[in-house]
């Protein structure tokens, strides 16, 4: 079968009783150079929430099997759950705020999605084309057992802070 792309989003209609293929094309609008229809998410890399009782939360999660949480919790505490990280963050400080470089208590919940390092810029353009506010890139060294990674952050409609995390492997 030969496919000719005349538009960014082809809709293909195949005749069931024929060897002939009819291609119909439809453009759903300008995506400002992005050819992506959705983010190419690899996995959920981390989930974290703010807690006013971090010590009790860490004790609880250690009790149910997350033994790699620190015995003496700090501001942000992670445990490995399979390939993902599960975190408890002190709500007195809050999460990293990529727009200010400080910390913010505006978001109660955080999810980081892994994306391929070579597609991060394309992901950023996709989000911007969808009208989503995206943070400047944050560079991380020796973060989550990876020598170098880059992240961008964006809010969801509920006010949670989402992250696209692109480890350089």
C-alpha positions as protocol buffer text, in pm:
chain_id: "A"
residue {
  index: 1
  type: UNK
  ca { x: 0 y: 0 z: 0 }
}
residue {
  index: 2
  type: UNK
  ca { x: 131 y: 346 z: -86 }
}
residue {
  index: 3
  type: UNK
  ca { x: 43 y: 634 z: 139 }
}
residue {
  index: 4
  type: UNK
  ca { x: 78 y: 996 z: 37 }
}
residue {
  index: 5
  type: UNK
  ca { x: 52 y: 1245 z: 318 }
}
residue {
  index: 6
  type: UNK
  ca { x: -108 y: 1568 z: 203 }
}
residue {
  index: 7
  type: UNK
  ca { x: -214 y: 1675 z: 547 }
}
residue {
  index: 8
  type: UNK
  ca { x: -94 y: 1636 z: 901 }
}
residue {
  index: 9
  type: UNK
  ca { x: -381 y: 1411 z: 1006 }
}
residue {
  index: 10
  type: UNK
  ca { x: -486 y: 1167 z: 735 }
}
residue {
  index: 11
  type: UNK
  ca { x: -811 y: 979 z: 768 }
}
residue {
  index: 12
  type: UNK
  ca { x: -797 y: 656 z: 571 }
}
residue {
  index: 13
  type: UNK
  ca { x: -1113 y: 488 z: 440 }
}
residue {
  index: 14
  type: UNK
  ca { x: -1064 y: 141 z: 288 }
}
residue {
  index: 15
  type: UNK
  ca { x: -1331 y: -23 z: 74 }
}
residue {
  index: 16
  type: UNK
  ca { x: -1392 y: -369 z: 225 }
}
residue {
  index: 17
  type: UNK
  ca { x: -1503 y: -536 z: -101 }
}
residue {
  index: 18
  type: UNK
  ca { x: -1226 y: -394 z: -321 }
}
residue {
  index: 19
  type: UNK
  ca { x: -852 y: -400 z: -357 }
}
residue {
  index: 20
  type: UNK
  ca { x: -872 y: -29 z: -419 }
}
residue {
  index: 21
  type: UNK
  ca { x: -790 y: 208 z: -134 }
}
residue {
  index: 22
  type: UNK
  ca { x: -939 y: 552 z: -117 }
}
residue {
  index: 23
  type: UNK
  ca { x: -750 y: 809 z: 90 }
}
residue {
  index: 24
  type: UNK
  ca { x: -943 y: 1097 z: 237 }
}
residue {
  index: 25
  type: UNK
  ca { x: -750 y: 1373 z: 409 }
}
residue {
  index: 26
  type: UNK
  ca { x: -865 y: 1614 z: 670 }
}
residue {
  index: 27
  type: UNK
  ca { x: -668 y: 1888 z: 842 }
}
residue {
  index: 28
  type: UNK
  ca { x: -779 y: 1958 z: 1197 }
}
residue {
  index: 29
  type: UNK
  ca { x: -609 y: 2296 z: 1216 }
}
residue {
  index: 30
  type: UNK
  ca { x: -271 y: 2455 z: 1255 }
}
residue {
  index: 31
  type: UNK
  ca { x: -61 y: 2302 z: 1529 }
}
residue {
  index: 32
  type: UNK
  ca { x: 221 y: 2557 z: 1490 }
}
residue {
  index: 33
  type: UNK
  ca { x: 466 y: 2311 z: 1339 }
}
residue {
  index: 34
  type: UNK
  ca { x: 385 y: 2020 z: 1570 }
}
residue {
  index: 35
  type: UNK
  ca { x: 305 y: 1696 z: 1391 }
}
residue {
  index: 36
  type: UNK
  ca { x: 219 y: 1523 z: 1716 }
}
residue {
  index: 37
  type: UNK
  ca { x: -138 y: 1417 z: 1790 }
}
residue {
  index: 38
  type: UNK
  ca { x: -56 y: 1340 z: 2155 }
}
residue {
  index: 39
  type: UNK
  ca { x: 244 y: 1339 z: 2385 }
}
residue {
  index: 40
  type: UNK
  ca { x: 472 y: 1035 z: 2338 }
}
residue {
  index: 41
  type: UNK
  ca { x: 470 y: 938 z: 2705 }
}
residue {
  index: 42
  type: UNK
  ca { x: 691 y: 641 z: 2795 }
}
residue {
  index: 43
  type: UNK
  ca { x: 579 y: 585 z: 3154 }
}
residue {
  index: 44
  type: UNK
  ca { x: 483 y: 753 z: 3479 }
}
residue {
  index: 45
  type: UNK
  ca { x: 824 y: 823 z: 3630 }
}
residue {
  index: 46
  type: UNK
  ca { x: 717 y: 967 z: 3964 }
}
residue {
  index: 47
  type: UNK
  ca { x: 414 y: 1060 z: 4170 }
}
residue {
  index: 48
  type: UNK
  ca { x: 434 y: 1284 z: 4475 }
}
residue {
  index: 49
  type: UNK
  ca { x: 197 y: 1465 z: 4706 }
}
residue {
  index: 50
  type: UNK
  ca { x: 224 y: 1734 z: 4973 }
}
residue {
  index: 51
  type: UNK
  ca { x: 163 y: 1629 z: 5333 }
}
residue {
  index: 52
  type: UNK
  ca { x: 147 y: 1824 z: 5657 }
}
residue {
  index: 53
  type: UNK
  ca { x: 244 y: 1508 z: 5846 }
}
residue {
  index: 54
  type: UNK
  ca { x: 546 y: 1392 z: 5643 }
}
residue {
  index: 55
  type: UNK
  ca { x: 703 y: 1193 z: 5927 }
}
residue {
  index: 56
  type: UNK
  ca { x: 385 y: 992 z: 5985 }
}
residue {
  index: 57
  type: UNK
  ca { x: 334 y: 938 z: 5611 }
}
residue {
  index: 58
  type: UNK
  ca { x: 691 y: 814 z: 5565 }
}
residue {
  index: 59
  type: UNK
  ca { x: 652 y: 579 z: 5864 }
}
residue {
  index: 60
  type: UNK
  ca { x: 325 y: 447 z: 5718 }
}
residue {
  index: 61
  type: UNK
  ca { x: 468 y: 388 z: 5368 }
}
residue {
  index: 62
  type: UNK
  ca { x: 782 y: 225 z: 5511 }
}
residue {
  index: 63
  type: UNK
  ca { x: 552 y: -4 z: 5716 }
}
residue {
  index: 64
  type: UNK
  ca { x: 369 y: -120 z: 5401 }
}
residue {
  index: 65
  type: UNK
  ca { x: 689 y: -194 z: 5210 }
}
residue {
  index: 66
  type: UNK
  ca { x: 845 y: 126 z: 5078 }
}
residue {
  index: 67
  type: UNK
  ca { x: 1156 y: 68 z: 5288 }
}
residue {
  index: 68
  type: UNK
  ca { x: 1383 y: 286 z: 5074 }
}
residue {
  index: 69
  type: UNK
  ca { x: 1203 y: 598 z: 5201 }
}
residue {
  index: 70
  type: UNK
  ca { x: 1444 y: 775 z: 5436 }
}
residue {
  index: 71
  type: UNK
  ca { x: 1409 y: 688 z: 5805 }
}
residue {
  index: 72
  type: UNK
  ca { x: 1452 y: 1061 z: 5881 }
}
residue {
  index: 73
  type: UNK
  ca { x: 1236 y: 1239 z: 5622 }
}
residue {
  index: 74
  type: UNK
  ca { x: 1343 y: 1562 z: 5460 }
}
residue {
  index: 75
  type: UNK
  ca { x: 1161 y: 1806 z: 5233 }
}
residue {
  index: 76
  type: UNK
  ca { x: 1108 y: 1554 z: 4950 }
}
residue {
  index: 77
  type: UNK
  ca { x: 1119 y: 1179 z: 5011 }
}
residue {
  index: 78
  type: UNK
  ca { x: 1105 y: 915 z: 4737 }
}
residue {
  index: 79
  type: UNK
  ca { x: 1068 y: 537 z: 4735 }
}
residue {
  index: 80
  type: UNK
  ca { x: 1109 y: 307 z: 4436 }
}
residue {
  index: 81
  type: UNK
  ca { x: 794 y: 121 z: 4340 }
}
residue {
  index: 82
  type: UNK
  ca { x: 901 y: -91 z: 4046 }
}
residue {
  index: 83
  type: UNK
  ca { x: 1045 y: 156 z: 3795 }
}
residue {
  index: 84
  type: UNK
  ca { x: 839 y: 444 z: 3935 }
}
residue {
  index: 85
  type: UNK
  ca { x: 911 y: 674 z: 4225 }
}
residue {
  index: 86
  type: UNK
  ca { x: 653 y: 754 z: 4491 }
}
residue {
  index: 87
  type: UNK
  ca { x: 710 y: 1070 z: 4690 }
}
residue {
  index: 88
  type: UNK
  ca { x: 594 y: 1252 z: 4999 }
}
residue {
  index: 89
  type: UNK
  ca { x: 679 y: 1622 z: 5012 }
}
residue {
  index: 90
  type: UNK
  ca { x: 662 y: 1853 z: 5313 }
}
residue {
  index: 91
  type: UNK
  ca { x: 378 y: 2099 z: 5258 }
}
residue {
  index: 92
  type: UNK
  ca { x: 560 y: 2365 z: 5462 }
}
residue {
  index: 93
  type: UNK
  ca { x: 796 y: 2406 z: 5164 }
}
residue {
  index: 94
  type: UNK
  ca { x: 604 y: 2270 z: 4866 }
}
residue {
  index: 95
  type: UNK
  ca { x: 719 y: 2150 z: 4526 }
}
residue {
  index: 96
  type: UNK
  ca { x: 989 y: 2296 z: 4304 }
}
residue {
  index: 97
  type: UNK
  ca { x: 854 y: 2597 z: 4114 }
}
residue {
  index: 98
  type: UNK
  ca { x: 1026 y: 2608 z: 3774 }
}
residue {
  index: 99
  type: UNK
  ca { x: 896 y: 2957 z: 3699 }
}
residue {
  index: 100
  type: UNK
  ca { x: 1067 y: 3113 z: 4003 }
}
residue {
  index: 101
  type: UNK
  ca { x: 1339 y: 2860 z: 4085 }
}
residue {
  index: 102
  type: UNK
  ca { x: 1200 y: 2843 z: 4441 }
}
residue {
  index: 103
  type: UNK
  ca { x: 925 y: 2634 z: 4595 }
}
residue {
  index: 104
  type: UNK
  ca { x: 547 y: 2663 z: 4586 }
}
residue {
  index: 105
  type: UNK
  ca { x: 258 y: 2519 z: 4786 }
}
residue {
  index: 106
  type: UNK
  ca { x: 7 y: 2597 z: 4509 }
}
residue {
  index: 107
  type: UNK
  ca { x: -2 y: 2238 z: 4383 }
}
residue {
  index: 108
  type: UNK
  ca { x: -91 y: 1949 z: 4614 }
}
residue {
  index: 109
  type: UNK
  ca { x: -8 y: 1671 z: 4369 }
}
residue {
  index: 110
  type: UNK
  ca { x: 273 y: 1608 z: 4118 }
}
residue {
  index: 111
  type: UNK
  ca { x: 313 y: 1355 z: 3836 }
}
residue {
  index: 112
  type: UNK
  ca { x: 624 y: 1321 z: 3618 }
}
residue {
  index: 113
  type: UNK
  ca { x: 594 y: 1149 z: 3282 }
}
residue {
  index: 114
  type: UNK
  ca { x: 905 y: 1022 z: 3107 }
}
residue {
  index: 115
  type: UNK
  ca { x: 957 y: 1125 z: 2746 }
}
residue {
  index: 116
  type: UNK
  ca { x: 1248 y: 1058 z: 2515 }
}
residue {
  index: 117
  type: UNK
  ca { x: 1524 y: 1318 z: 2537 }
}
residue {
  index: 118
  type: UNK
  ca { x: 1525 y: 1360 z: 2160 }
}
residue {
  index: 119
  type: UNK
  ca { x: 1151 y: 1446 z: 2158 }
}
residue {
  index: 120
  type: UNK
  ca { x: 1133 y: 1691 z: 2448 }
}
residue {
  index: 121
  type: UNK
  ca { x: 1142 y: 2003 z: 2228 }
}
residue {
  index: 122
  type: UNK
  ca { x: 866 y: 1860 z: 2010 }
}
residue {
  index: 123
  type: UNK
  ca { x: 661 y: 1789 z: 2325 }
}
residue {
  index: 124
  type: UNK
  ca { x: 709 y: 2149 z: 2442 }
}
residue {
  index: 125
  type: UNK
  ca { x: 586 y: 2282 z: 2106 }
}
residue {
  index: 126
  type: UNK
  ca { x: 286 y: 2049 z: 2121 }
}
residue {
  index: 127
  type: UNK
  ca { x: 186 y: 2175 z: 2466 }
}
residue {
  index: 128
  type: UNK
  ca { x: 228 y: 2538 z: 2363 }
}
residue {
  index: 129
  type: UNK
  ca { x: 20 y: 2479 z: 2047 }
}
residue {
  index: 130
  type: UNK
  ca { x: -253 y: 2342 z: 2276 }
}
residue {
  index: 131
  type: UNK
  ca { x: -243 y: 2668 z: 2474 }
}
residue {
  index: 132
  type: UNK
  ca { x: -78 y: 2512 z: 2781 }
}
residue {
  index: 133
  type: UNK
  ca { x: 163 y: 2722 z: 2990 }
}
residue {
  index: 134
  type: UNK
  ca { x: 503 y: 2547 z: 2991 }
}
residue {
  index: 135
  type: UNK
  ca { x: 792 y: 2627 z: 3224 }
}
residue {
  index: 136
  type: UNK
  ca { x: 1148 y: 2697 z: 3113 }
}
residue {
  index: 137
  type: UNK
  ca { x: 1365 y: 2385 z: 3095 }
}
residue {
  index: 138
  type: UNK
  ca { x: 1519 y: 2268 z: 3422 }
}
residue {
  index: 139
  type: UNK
  ca { x: 1846 y: 2074 z: 3402 }
}
residue {
  index: 140
  type: UNK
  ca { x: 1917 y: 1799 z: 3655 }
}
residue {
  index: 141
  type: UNK
  ca { x: 2244 y: 1618 z: 3728 }
}
residue {
  index: 142
  type: UNK
  ca { x: 2250 y: 1285 z: 3915 }
}
residue {
  index: 143
  type: UNK
  ca { x: 1874 y: 1289 z: 3966 }
}
residue {
  index: 144
  type: UNK
  ca { x: 1686 y: 960 z: 4009 }
}
residue {
  index: 145
  type: UNK
  ca { x: 1990 y: 749 z: 3921 }
}
residue {
  index: 146
  type: UNK
  ca { x: 2040 y: 926 z: 3585 }
}
residue {
  index: 147
  type: UNK
  ca { x: 2357 y: 1129 z: 3514 }
}
residue {
  index: 148
  type: UNK
  ca { x: 2168 y: 1409 z: 3334 }
}
residue {
  index: 149
  type: UNK
  ca { x: 1805 y: 1490 z: 3259 }
}
residue {
  index: 150
  type: UNK
  ca { x: 1590 y: 1782 z: 3150 }
}
residue {
  index: 151
  type: UNK
  ca { x: 1238 y: 1865 z: 3269 }
}
residue {
  index: 152
  type: UNK
  ca { x: 959 y: 2103 z: 3184 }
}
residue {
  index: 153
  type: UNK
  ca { x: 654 y: 2158 z: 3400 }
}
residue {
  index: 154
  type: UNK
  ca { x: 294 y: 2254 z: 3330 }
}
residue {
  index: 155
  type: UNK
  ca { x: -29 y: 2272 z: 3533 }
}
residue {
  index: 156
  type: UNK
  ca { x: -340 y: 2066 z: 3472 }
}
residue {
  index: 157
  type: UNK
  ca { x: -688 y: 2220 z: 3510 }
}
residue {
  index: 158
  type: UNK
  ca { x: -710 y: 2094 z: 3872 }
}
residue {
  index: 159
  type: UNK
  ca { x: -392 y: 2284 z: 3965 }
}
residue {
  index: 160
  type: UNK
  ca { x: -165 y: 1979 z: 3985 }
}
residue {
  index: 161
  type: UNK
  ca { x: 190 y: 2025 z: 3860 }
}
residue {
  index: 162
  type: UNK
  ca { x: 282 y: 1786 z: 3578 }
}
residue {
  index: 163
  type: UNK
  ca { x: 633 y: 1725 z: 3450 }
}
residue {
  index: 164
  type: UNK
  ca { x: 783 y: 1593 z: 3131 }
}
residue {
  index: 165
  type: UNK
  ca { x: 1109 y: 1433 z: 3241 }
}
residue {
  index: 166
  type: UNK
  ca { x: 1362 y: 1353 z: 2969 }
}
residue {
  index: 167
  type: UNK
  ca { x: 1659 y: 1152 z: 3095 }
}
residue {
  index: 168
  type: UNK
  ca { x: 1969 y: 1146 z: 2878 }
}
residue {
  index: 169
  type: UNK
  ca { x: 2056 y: 776 z: 2860 }
}
